[in-house]
């Protein structure tokens, strides 16, 4: 994206103090460090980091931490700390852009609140209406579930931009309640938030309890591909683990870090979808990325072609067996 855009924005709406009491660094430090150490950093035109933190003391500490850790940033990497509320700040920015008829630069917005207020769905939709904008949201479904009462209605209605959340009160099982709330939030992120593709991951604690969900929304399949690839590589040796909820029969897909374990399952899904058809390899790739819990690997196609009997019977434009060049057509058996 940096090749064609003059400016890219990273927006952290609930930035925190930068370093916490246990010494853990916060998302602003991680984000800036990642950009500074990126192997393609010199190719970036301009990346601007906006860190918003409503608590004045925390915002002050964050500014101090960033000055200490990044005393001299490259010219193409900039940041700004704002001591303000996320929703009010973004609303002012969008109002000004609309007034001037200007557009919002491509923006990745990270929303990691402690709770479930301060980021209304309608506002997310206004931001996502601009091209090349996407969100990664910490959705505290457990908090929502604990505080489902009429006193929270003024907060929950804008969170979902609907009163449909009230139906969860008729569900007794805790996991079913959490799943209902997540499904509703994902649906509203598409219908109101403007995301075309939504993918969610569970964050599970040491006692197998759901702590929260990470909900990602984008309008471009490339964004989905990159996010799935990043989540796929997460090292699970820590306290928490991710769970891809696309495949309800596979609770912790991220456990399958070695291709031999998950490729057959992915291959079966591909065969079920394209059986008896001839399709471009790119269409298979998009299917795996968008409609399955897996990342795309050409080993999926090799698995199908090397099966007995072969489930792939012809591949165009190739010079050797088990190769699948860009632009090739793949024919599946009946």
ROKE-886503 format. One line per 3 residues: their letters; for each residue x negated, y, z negated of N, C-alpha, C. Coordinates in steps of 0.001 Angstrom, whole numbers, padded with zeros to 6 digits, m for minus. Atoms other than C-alpha are relative to their C-alpha. Example, Ala and Ser with C-alpha at 12.3 -4.5 7.8 and 13.67 -1.06 7.14 Angstrom:
AS	m000890/m001190/000000/m012300/m004500/m007800/m000900/001200/000000; 000820/m001190/000060/m013670/m001060/m007140/000770/001090/m000730 $
***
This chain:
XXX	m000827/m001204/000000/000000/000000/000000/m000865/001260/000000; 000885/m001163/000082/m002885/002311/m000746/m000557/000406/001358; 000520/m000316/m001327/m003930/002120/002912/000871/001013/000728 $
XXX	m000916/m000868/m000738/m000851/004003/004061/000610/001097/m000869; m000592/m000987/000896/000181/005998/000979/m001097/000861/m000623; 000983/m000880/000607/m001640/009026/m000362/m000082/m000150/m001498 $
XXX	m000035/000095/001469/m000552/008440/m003941/000854/m001195/m000419; m000753/001090/000618/000583/005439/m005982/000137/000318/m001478; m000259/m000349/001399/002159/005865/m009414/000220/m001253/m000839 $
XXX	m000283/001009/001022/002029/003581/m012441/000649/000750/m001154; m000762/m000701/001034/004675/004675/m014943/000287/m000946/m001159; m000248/000782/001213/004731/003309/m018487/000949/000812/m000866 $
XXX	m001033/m000797/000650/007957/004472/m020092/000014/m000050/m001515; 000051/000146/001450/007289/003266/m023662/m001436/m000379/m000358; 001428/000294/m000052/003519/003540/m023817/m000605/m000447/m001324 $
XXX	000584/000357/001282/002824/003242/m027547/m001290/000761/m000280; 001186/m000749/000429/m000382/004362/m029315/m001301/m000390/000690; 001227/000415/m000691/m002874/002532/m027070/m000737/m001124/m000678 $
XXX	000593/001066/000797/m004285/000387/m029874/000875/m000202/m001229; m000889/000294/001118/m002266/m001366/m032565/m000788/m000373/m001255; 000636/000188/001305/m002973/m002099/m036227/m000930/m001205/m000053 $
XXX	000845/001188/m000014/m004437/m005528/m035484/m001178/000118/000946; 001105/m000211/m000925/m006862/m004036/m032962/000336/m000337/001442; m000396/000348/m001364/m004900/m005220/m029908/000186/001267/000826 $
XXX	m000184/m001167/m000860/m005053/m002801/m027009/001375/m000049/000640; m001323/m000098/m000589/m001803/m001575/m025529/m000042/000034/001514; m000118/000051/m001460/m000548/m001539/m021962/m000705/001154/000712 $
XXX	000709/m001065/m000719/m001997/001902/m021067/m001490/m000299/000181; 001428/000324/m000091/m005554/000772/m021844/m000227/m001130/000998; 000131/001142/m000914/m005050/m002529/m020000/000171/000453/001446 $
XXX	m000284/m000445/m001366/m003586/m000796/m016940/m001159/000820/000568; 001102/m000831/m000473/m006325/001825/m016666/m001274/m000827/000199; 001195/000837/m000110/m009075/m000717/m017297/000053/m000870/001250 $
XXX	m000173/000835/m001189/m007670/m002947/m014560/m000301/000787/001267; 000253/m000825/m001176/m007747/m000102/m012053/m001477/000358/000131; 001402/m000413/m000014/m011249/001036/m013023/m000909/m001148/000433 $
XXX	000849/001157/m000289/m012660/m002488/m012726/000389/m000722/001277; m000486/000705/m001187/m010785/m003424/m009554/m001063/m000009/001097; 001047/000129/m001020/m013041/m004698/m006796/000246/000882/001217 $
XXX	m000311/m000874/m001137/m011231/m002508/m004241/000232/001444/m000434; m000270/m001327/000556/m011218/000599/m006418/m000386/001135/000939; 000473/m001077/m000875/m013198/002663/m003936/000885/000187/001227 $
XXX	m000902/m000104/m001147/m010579/001954/m001265/001311/000709/m000348; m001226/m000678/000407/m007777/003495/m003317/m000071/001466/000384; m000044/m001438/m000265/m006699/006938/m002197/000218/000753/m001308 $
XXX	m000243/m000630/001299/m005113/008041/m005474/001008/m000838/m000791; m000920/000681/000909/m003555/006192/m008392/000185/000897/m001214; m000310/m000873/001128/m001821/008308/m011024/000778/m000795/m001042 $
XXX	m000636/000695/001107/m000880/006832/m014402/000735/001015/m000868; m000795/m000829/000908/001944/008460/m016360/000400/m000857/m001198; m000308/000719/001230/002198/007298/m019958/000941/000867/m000836 $
XXX	m001016/m000742/000740/005367/008409/m021741/000223/m000671/m001353; m000204/000513/001358/005696/007983/m025510/000750/001064/m000806; m000852/m001013/000637/008492/009710/m027404/m000482/000409/m001391 $
XXX	000491/m000328/001335/006792/009566/m030832/m001224/000921/000131; 001100/m000964/m000180/004542/012684/m031018/m001324/m000497/m000561; 001234/000486/000610/002023/011044/m033337/m000630/m001102/000832 $
XXX	000520/001076/m000848/001704/007959/m031172/m000558/000556/001311; 000475/m000605/m001244/001350/010084/m028061/m001356/000675/m000211; 001266/m000656/000320/m001443/012043/m029741/m001118/m001024/m000145 $
XXX	000996/001063/000175/m003258/008858/m030750/m000368/m000601/001344; 000255/000562/m001327/m002867/007482/m027222/m000932/000898/000804; 000863/m000934/m000726/m004412/010607/m025715/m001436/m000096/m000488 $
XXX	001341/000092/000575/m007350/010315/m028087/m000686/m001308/000400; 000542/001313/m000358/m007829/006599/m027379/m000462/m000015/001454; 000346/000008/m001429/m007817/007127/m023615/m001212/000883/000288 $
XXX	001168/m000866/m000183/m010316/009996/m023847/m001279/m000708/m000443; 001172/000713/000512/m012657/007810/m025890/m000410/m001147/000910; 000296/001195/m000790/m012384/004745/m023681/m000279/000309/001466 $
XXX	000187/m000364/m001411/m012316/006535/m020313/m000468/001456/000102; 000486/m001392/000007/m014494/009658/m020688/m000226/000582/001395; 000244/m000500/m001367/m015234/009893/m016955/000582/m000979/001013 $
XXX	m000670/000864/m000965/m012760/008286/m014582/m000419/000366/001418; 000224/m000320/m001422/m013322/008001/m010814/000997/001058/000461; m000837/m001103/m000457/m011851/010915/m008898/001364/m000458/000510 $
XXX	m001273/000474/m000566/m009140/008748/m007353/000896/m000673/m001026; m000823/000561/001076/m007817/007532/m010723/000249/001087/m001038; m000367/m001062/000936/m005938/009982/m012933/001089/m000505/m000957 $
XXX	m001076/000364/000928/m003660/009782/m015960/000506/001238/m000729; m000615/m001068/000789/m001331/011953/m017992/000843/m000638/m001098; m000802/000469/001138/000196/011371/m021430/001052/001052/m000313 $
XXX	m001092/m000926/000322/003583/012915/m022156/000703/m000460/m001271; m000734/000287/001232/005110/013065/m025618/001453/000367/000186; m001408/m000284/m000317/008740/012789/m024574/000763/m001310/000122 $
XXX	m000821/001186/m000207/011635/010397/m024141/m000021/m000385/001475; 000101/000482/m001367/011438/008239/m021051/001192/000431/000847; m001193/m000250/m000810/015035/008656/m019874/000129/001479/000368 $
XXX	m000124/m001437/m000268/015087/012442/m020224/m001076/000472/000966; 001106/m000397/m000863/011685/012808/m018578/000234/m000429/001439; m000229/000498/m001356/012522/010607/m015591/001185/000701/000643 $
XXX	m001172/m000687/m000542/015906/012268/m015189/m000373/001395/000509; 000443/m001322/m000432/014251/015690/m014987/m000803/m000086/001293; 000805/000178/m001208/011765/014425/m012402/000883/m000283/001206 $
XXX	m000876/000371/m001112/014484/012860/m010247/000895/001166/000406; m000825/m001173/m000315/016679/015945/m010512/m000785/000998/000847; 000829/m000951/m000731/013797/018116/m009300/m000284/m000504/001412 $
XXX	000254/000571/m001326/012988/015733/m006434/001229/000146/000897; m001229/m000102/m000779/016612/015666/m005312/000290/001452/000381; m000226/m001413/m000268/016820/019442/m005562/m000859/000483/001162 $
XXX	000928/m000423/m001037/013777/019864/m003309/000069/m000864/001251; m000074/000910/m001128/014710/017011/m000993/m001284/m000773/000208; 001279/000707/m000075/011371/015360/m001782/000204/m001466/m000358 $
XXX	m000094/001416/000320/010623/011696/m002268/m000956/m000355/m001124; 000858/000517/001056/009145/009774/m005160/m001068/m000886/000625; 001082/000841/m000516/005754/008258/m004402/000220/m001442/m000432 $
XXX	m000142/001406/000401/005559/004431/m004536/m000362/m000168/m001476; 000147/000030/001459/005979/003682/m008238/000260/m001388/m000564; m000212/001214/000793/005527/000633/m010436/000310/000460/m001411 $
XXX	m000441/m000450/001318/007486/001258/m013632/000036/m001168/m000970; 000036/001017/001047/006759/m000787/m016732/000764/000531/m001208; m000837/m000418/001129/009414/m000547/m019465/m000062/m001076/m001073 $
XXX	000225/000963/001075/008459/m002262/m022704/000462/000590/m001330; m000507/m000629/001226/010733/m000845/m025409/000107/m001008/m001140; m000300/000855/001151/011131/m002207/m028917/001488/000177/m000293 $
XXX	m001442/m000140/000105/014867/m002695/m028669/000624/m000003/001388; m000712/000062/m001279/017348/m002104/m025873/000664/001324/000354; m000574/m001308/m000317/018039/001627/m025696/m001054/000860/000689 $
XXX	000909/m000971/m000584/016563/004479/m023714/m000376/m000249/001438; 000280/000227/m001426/016475/002974/m020217/001274/m000478/000695; m001300/000354/m000588/020018/003035/m018768/m000136/m000517/001433 $
XXX	000053/000618/m001320/020675/000958/m015669/000250/001010/001111; m000296/m001009/m001021/022081/003935/m013779/m001247/000799/000357; 001227/m000757/m000235/018765/005780/m014185/m001021/m000852/000757 $
XXX	000884/000897/m000735/016791/002750/m013033/000416/m000046/001466; m000500/000004/m001361/019009/002681/m009961/m000376/001250/000771; 000396/m001242/m000665/018270/006318/m009189/m001469/m000048/000417 $
XXX	001418/000097/m000329/014553/005639/m009326/m000243/m001007/001117; 000197/001059/m000983/014791/002419/m007318/000595/000354/001361; m000563/m000405/m001291/016732/004241/m004602/m001086/000523/000931 $
XXX	001129/m000445/m000815/013384/005584/m003432/m000768/m001213/000512; 000703/001097/m000635/011344/003433/m001117/m001250/m000390/m000788; 001238/000528/000583/008558/001216/m002519/m000107/000258/m001499 $
XXX	000006/m000100/001456/009561/001495/m006176/000473/m001317/m000589; m000365/001256/000633/009795/m001488/m008512/m000167/000102/m001504; 000002/m000061/001458/010201/m002296/m012196/m000379/m001345/m000607 $
XXX	000225/001166/000851/008972/m004739/m014809/000496/000387/m001377; m000716/m000411/001206/011223/m004648/m017862/m000055/m001097/m001054; m000138/000906/001128/010980/m006262/m021263/001452/000055/m000459 $
XXX	m001420/000048/000355/014572/m007336/m021842/000146/m000778/m001296; m000083/000607/001327/015099/m007995/m025545/001374/m000618/m000209; m001311/000649/000061/018020/m010359/m025139/000346/m000426/m001421 $
XXX	m000246/000402/001381/017605/m011594/m028718/000531/001142/m000835; m000493/m001172/000701/018068/m008078/m030066/001438/000305/000396; m001353/m000265/m000483/021117/m007562/m027884/000973/m000969/m000633 $
XXX	m000869/001037/000559/022585/m010835/m029117/000287/000240/m001477; m000167/m000234/001445/022057/m009858/m032763/000890/001193/m000300; m000719/m001239/000280/023710/m006477/m032416/001204/000188/000914 $
XXX	m001186/m000077/m000842/026782/m007304/m030350/001209/000386/m000850; m001177/m000473/000728/029385/m005188/m032076/000423/001337/000584; m000548/m001220/m000587/031480/m002164/m031292/m000866/001221/m000287 $
XXX	000845/m001135/000330/029014/000147/m033036/m001117/000192/001024; 001074/m000083/m000983/026480/m000668/m030317/000527/000257/001412; m000586/m000168/m001327/028881/m000122/m027424/m000578/001200/000748 $
XXX	000573/m001139/m000724/027504/003367/m026606/m001399/m000276/000551; 001328/000345/m000492/024074/001741/m026105/000075/m001116/001031; m000070/001169/m000880/025049/m001542/m024461/000679/000310/001331 $
XXX	m000661/m000353/m001266/027366/m000003/m021872/m000981/000588/001017; 000975/m000513/m000981/024592/002089/m020250/m001144/m000977/000288; 001060/000987/m000239/022064/m000746/m020686/000364/m000882/001182 $
XXX	m000467/000871/m001076/024161/m002953/m018392/000765/000753/001087; m000863/m000769/m000900/026230/m000201/m016710/001280/m000785/000311; m001254/000745/m000071/029267/m002396/m017336/000379/m000428/m001417 $
XXX	m000436/000522/001299/031356/m003647/m020239/000146/m001521/000015; m000115/001453/m000127/031106/m007223/m019033/m000784/m000745/m001075; 000784/000633/001064/028591/m007931/m021805/000880/m000478/m001148 $
XXX	m000887/000372/001098/031541/m008203/m024198/000453/m001454/000090; m000419/001392/m000170/032365/m011634/m022728/m000894/m000967/m000752; 000930/000888/000685/029336/m013064/m024498/000503/m000359/m001398 $
XXX	m000523/000260/001342/031234/m012860/m027770/000798/m001292/m000065; m000769/001253/m000037/033251/m015903/m026651/m000895/m001233/000140; 000942/001106/m000152/030096/m018032/m026268/m000641/m000290/m001347 $
XXX	000492/000361/001327/029008/m019937/m029378/m001473/m000383/m000013; 001381/000469/m000027/025704/m021534/m028363/m000957/001164/000256; 000929/m001130/m000084/022775/m019145/m028851/m000714/000060/001342 $
XXX	000721/m000016/m001274/020822/m020214/m025756/000930/000348/001154; m000954/m000350/m001047/023948/m019967/m023619/000311/001495/m000032; m000245/m001439/000129/024564/m016475/m024973/m001148/000800/000615 $
XXX	001162/m000692/m000539/021025/m015407/m024131/m000041/m000113/001519; 000006/000200/m001445/021311/m016905/m020661/001062/000855/000676; m001063/m000845/m000549/024609/m015081/m020077/m000459/001446/000085 $
XXX	000466/m001386/000018/023059/m011765/m021084/m001065/000240/001060; 001034/m000142/m001018/020034/m012345/m018846/000602/m000010/001397; m000643/000071/m001316/022191/m013356/m015869/000709/001308/000334 $
XXX	m000711/m001265/m000215/024286/m010229/m016313/m000992/001121/000287; 000985/m001067/m000206/021216/m007997/m016571/m000649/m000119/001375; 000574/000215/m001328/019656/m009550/m013469/000974/000441/001086 $
XXX	m001006/m000342/m001002/022897/m009129/m011540/000171/001517/000108; m000146/m001455/m000013/023221/m005488/m012562/m001244/000698/000541; 001222/m000574/m000556/019586/m004845/m011660/000043/m000022/001526 $
XXX	m000207/000036/m001445/020568/m005858/m008135/001135/000944/000413; m001187/m000739/m000428/024030/m004303/m007950/m000100/001503/m000266; 000093/m001414/000390/023272/m001027/m009749/m001434/000502/000123 $
XXX	001399/m000408/m000003/019495/m000961/m010028/m000631/000043/001373; 000507/m000090/m001362/018974/m001487/m006317/m001086/m000985/000365; 001019/000997/m000320/016567/m004406/m006529/000575/m001056/000936 $
XXX	m000424/001060/m000907/016803/m006928/m003711/m000420/m001365/m000533; 000522/001243/000563/014711/m009561/m005464/m000243/000202/m001494; 000172/m000066/001449/014767/m010228/m009197/m000530/m001342/m000488 $
XXX	000546/001232/000570/012679/m012759/m011077/m000255/000229/m001480; 000147/m000132/001445/012673/m013356/m014825/m000822/m001138/m000574; 000820/000984/000696/010301/m015152/m017137/000282/000073/m001490 $
XXX	m000162/000041/001448/010877/m016283/m020690/m001346/000206/m000674; 001153/m000018/000880/008402/m015352/m023355/000412/m000794/m001232; m000402/000947/001039/008548/m018221/m025810/m001029/m000015/m001110 $
XXX	000880/m000021/001152/007118/m018236/m029308/m000472/m001380/m000420; 000596/001266/000438/005263/m020963/m031230/001008/m001028/m000474; m001038/000934/000439/008530/m022492/m032446/001036/m000241/001089 $
XXX	m000841/000234/m001175/009979/m022716/m028941/001229/000906/000032; m001108/m000944/m000008/012231/m019734/m029579/m000258/001070/001055; 000127/m001060/m001004/012917/m017151/m026893/m000209/001328/m000713 $
XXX	000280/m001296/000602/011307/m013874/m027916/000608/001109/000850; m000610/m000951/m000932/012235/m011852/m024844/m000214/m000505/001414; 000175/000308/m001412/012412/m011944/m021063/m000760/001143/000675 $
XXX	000587/m000986/m000896/010222/m010167/m018556/000806/m000042/001295; m000864/m000059/m001178/012501/m009050/m015728/m000648/000924/001028; 000670/m000747/m001068/010922/m007938/m012468/000973/000239/001141 $
XXX	m000879/m000341/m001108/012811/m006132/m009730/m000758/000733/001087; 000658/m000627/m001141/011593/m005187/m006259/000910/m000077/001214; m000769/000040/m001242/012950/m004529/m002773/m000781/m000667/001127 $
XXX	000839/000554/m001059/010125/m006210/m000881/m000493/m001394/m000380; 000447/001364/000323/009260/m009929/m000665/m001476/m000081/m000355; 001420/000013/000343/005547/m009093/m000852/m000194/000269/m001483 $
XXX	000072/m000269/001428/006074/m007642/m004312/000340/m001240/m000811; m000388/001234/000683/007833/m010820/m005373/m001116/m001027/000072; 001090/000961/m000170/005003/m012917/m003970/m001167/000314/m000935 $
XXX	001122/m000401/000846/002354/m010934/m005821/000320/m000236/m001475; m000366/000177/001400/004259/m011008/m009118/000038/m001479/m000374; m000022/001441/000284/004885/m014755/m008911/m001414/m000547/m000109 $
XXX	001379/000463/000044/001205/m015309/m008170/m000691/000400/m001292; 000613/m000476/001243/000175/m013214/m011173/000493/m000803/m001198; m000554/000763/001111/002518/m015026/m013546/m000488/m001444/000032 $
XXX	000435/001389/m000168/001404/m018369/m012150/m001377/m000222/m000609; 001383/000143/000442/m002192/m017704/m013159/m000197/000249/m001491; 000134/m000331/001417/m001466/m016783/m016771/m000529/m001200/m000788 $
XXX	000571/001055/000841/m003520/m018783/m019246/000921/m000231/m001193; m000960/000307/001057/m001188/m020557/m021661/m000649/m000410/m001317; 000644/000479/001206/m003757/m021253/m024373/000268/000883/m001216 $
XXX	m000316/m000887/001111/m002454/m018384/m026514/001260/m000436/m000740; m001169/000292/000818/000573/m018181/m028763/001254/m000206/000833; m001233/000011/m000775/003176/m017659/m026060/m000159/m000777/001294 $
XXX	000032/000649/m001307/004112/m019335/m022809/001125/000545/000855; m001017/m000474/m000933/006034/m018297/m019734/000845/m001161/000479; m000885/001003/m000564/008995/m020178/m018332/000742/000616/001160 $
XXX	m000694/m000503/m001179/010293/m019646/m014807/001410/m000567/000003; m001377/000451/000150/014081/m019786/m014953/000696/m000286/001316; m000647/000290/m001278/014708/m020298/m011225/000469/m001446/000049 $
XXX	m000317/001420/m000008/014650/m024059/m011655/000436/m000402/m001395; m000511/000280/001333/016897/m024890/m014596/m000396/m001380/m000494; 000391/001341/000402/015673/m028493/m014600/m001463/m000073/m000434 $
XXX	001414/m000016/000374/012044/m027501/m015158/m000219/001155/m000957; m000006/m001053/000995/011832/m025586/m018409/m001264/000844/000019; 001247/m000757/000059/008173/m024630/m018383/m000854/m000294/001226 $
XXX	000669/000250/m001264/007048/m024565/m014816/m001458/000414/m000042; 001355/m000518/000013/003927/m022599/m015636/m000977/m001025/m000560; 000868/001071/000458/002584/m025757/m017317/m000669/m000697/001170 $
XXX	000503/000722/m001164/002044/m027149/m013832/m001048/000849/000709; 001034/m000868/m000546/m001239/m025448/m013114/m000802/m000687/001098; 000721/000722/m001033/m002639/m028167/m010884/000967/m000387/001107 $
XXX	m000888/000208/m001136/m001167/m028483/m007410/000586/m001408/000090; m000570/001338/m000167/m000779/m032295/m007396/001266/m000245/m000809; m001162/000228/000842/001848/m032020/m010140/001268/000621/000587 $
XXX	m001211/m000699/m000424/004209/m029504/m008575/000231/000016/001497; m000153/m000051/m001453/003573/m029692/m004827/001085/m000948/000512; m001070/000879/m000495/005811/m032772/m004288/001400/000559/m000229 $
XXX	m001318/m000593/000271/008729/m030987/m005949/000290/001146/000960; m000165/m001107/m000947/008177/m027891/m003811/000241/m000531/001411; m000152/000585/m001333/007830/m030064/m000697/001410/m000545/000205 $
XXX	m001348/000546/m000119/011143/m031774/m001400/001027/001098/000217; m000916/m001119/m000181/012905/m028426/m001684/m000107/000566/001414; 000194/m000489/m001372/011382/m027306/001622/000662/m000944/000991 $
XXX	m000581/000975/m000927/012432/m030530/003358/001532/000048/m000049; m001461/m000074/000127/015976/m030289/001987/000554/001219/000726; m000467/m001234/m000630/016234/m026767/003354/m000140/m000041/001521 $
XXX	000294/m000101/m001435/014746/m027311/006834/000098/m001337/000738; m000118/001331/m000611/015534/m030937/007586/000650/000074/001385; m000534/000044/m001354/016047/m031511/011329/m000130/001294/000782 $
XXX	000115/m001305/m000648/015066/m027934/012219/m001431/000271/000455; 001298/m000531/m000397/012203/m026194/013994/m000028/001470/m000383; 000024/m001358/000540/011210/m022997/012208/m001437/000520/m000037 $
XXX	001344/m000566/000153/008239/m020598/012032/m000555/m000288/m001393; 000640/000229/001305/005756/m021272/009251/000296/001152/m000955; m000282/m001170/000836/006445/m017742/007979/001364/m000095/m000677 $
XXX	m001329/000162/000607/010112/m018633/007368/m000053/m000955/m001178; 000182/000936/001109/009049/m021544/005188/m000653/000713/m001177; 000681/m000762/001038/006735/m019247/003291/000978/000891/m000761 $
XXX	m000977/m000874/000641/009535/m016762/002619/000991/m000779/m000842; m000921/000832/000769/011840/m019549/001487/m000608/m000388/m001338; 000657/000422/001242/009330/m020803/m001071/m000135/001170/m000964 $
XXX	000218/m001167/000853/008592/m017312/m002377/001304/000512/m000603; m001234/m000657/000423/012160/m016058/m002597/000982/m000937/m000684; m001089/000861/000446/014317/m019100/m003259/m000431/m001198/m000839 $
XXX	000443/001102/000845/012172/m021501/m005286/m000827/000554/m001157; 000832/m000469/001110/010270/m021289/m008563/m001489/m000103/000270; 001394/000293/m000296/006993/m022106/m006799/m000690/001129/000758 $
XXX	000787/m000857/m000879/004183/m020145/m005191/m000218/m000761/001299; 000167/000645/m001300/003486/m020817/m001525/m001432/m000473/000190; 001281/000589/m000353/000625/m023146/m000620/000212/m000885/001220 $
XXX	m000151/000830/m001189/000048/m024873/002713/m000129/m001479/m000332; 000022/001396/000448/m000567/m028046/000742/001412/m000572/m000099; m001397/000458/m000006/003240/m028207/000556/000318/m000635/001345 $
XXX	m000243/000530/m001340/003347/m028732/004309/m000800/m001273/000237; 000822/001200/m000149/000506/m031225/004199/000642/m001180/m000715; m000680/001052/000755/002422/m033199/001579/001131/m000604/000825 $
XXX	m001107/000474/m000824/005397/m033434/003933/m000491/m000767/001222; 000496/000641/m001214/003330/m034357/006973/m000708/m001325/m000293; 000740/001220/000339/001307/m037011/005163/000860/m001045/m000699 $
XXX	m000888/000966/000652/004333/m038726/003614/000299/m001162/000945; m000329/001196/m000803/005520/m042126/004854/001494/m000309/m000125; 000434/m000546/m001299/007326/m041714/007131/m000206/001512/m000081 $
XXX	000236/m001450/000017/006157/m038151/007982/001306/000780/000089; m001193/m000847/m000037/008773/m035486/007297/m000207/001227/000883; 000321/m000983/m001036/007015/m033019/009616/m000508/m000783/001206 $
XXX	000344/000813/m001164/006800/m034414/013149/m000732/000783/001089; 000715/m000768/m001016/005341/m031534/015165/m000364/001377/m000538; 000477/m001332/000360/003297/m028374/014624/m000644/000613/001237 $
XXX	000534/m000643/m001205/002613/m025969/017480/m001255/000810/m000305; 001130/m000931/000047/m000514/m023908/018173/m001138/m000427/m000921; 001101/000384/000869/m002895/m025981/016106/m000995/m000884/000741 $
XXX	001065/000765/m000636/m006195/m027638/017006/m000369/m001254/m000784; 000317/001182/000785/m006451/m030159/014188/001161/m000342/m000928; m001077/000487/000860/m004159/m032222/012009/m000073/000655/m001379 $
XXX	m000146/m000587/001330/m002933/m030825/008710/m000475/001459/m000064; 000228/m001448/m000005/m003564/m027233/009764/001295/000667/000441; m001268/m000693/m000257/m000743/m024698/009925/m000304/001475/000241 $
XXX	000445/m001366/m000300/m001962/m021544/011665/001157/000999/m000010; m001006/m001065/m000028/m000134/m018235/011439/000694/000015/001363; m000777/m000061/m001230/002636/m018043/014021/000419/m001350/000549 $
XXX	m000362/001322/m000498/003015/m021806/014414/001460/m000329/m000283; m001352/000522/000210/006389/m023576/014708/m000109/m001392/m000578; 000043/001287/000691/007046/m026540/012449/001340/m000717/000179 $
XXX	m001208/000784/m000213/009529/m029285/013298/000106/m001090/m001055; m000258/000989/001047/011038/m031380/010518/000850/m001132/000565; m000809/001124/m000428/012466/m034851/011036/001372/000053/m000640 $
X	m001350/000073/000566/016105/m035669/010386/m000013/m000753/m001337 $
***
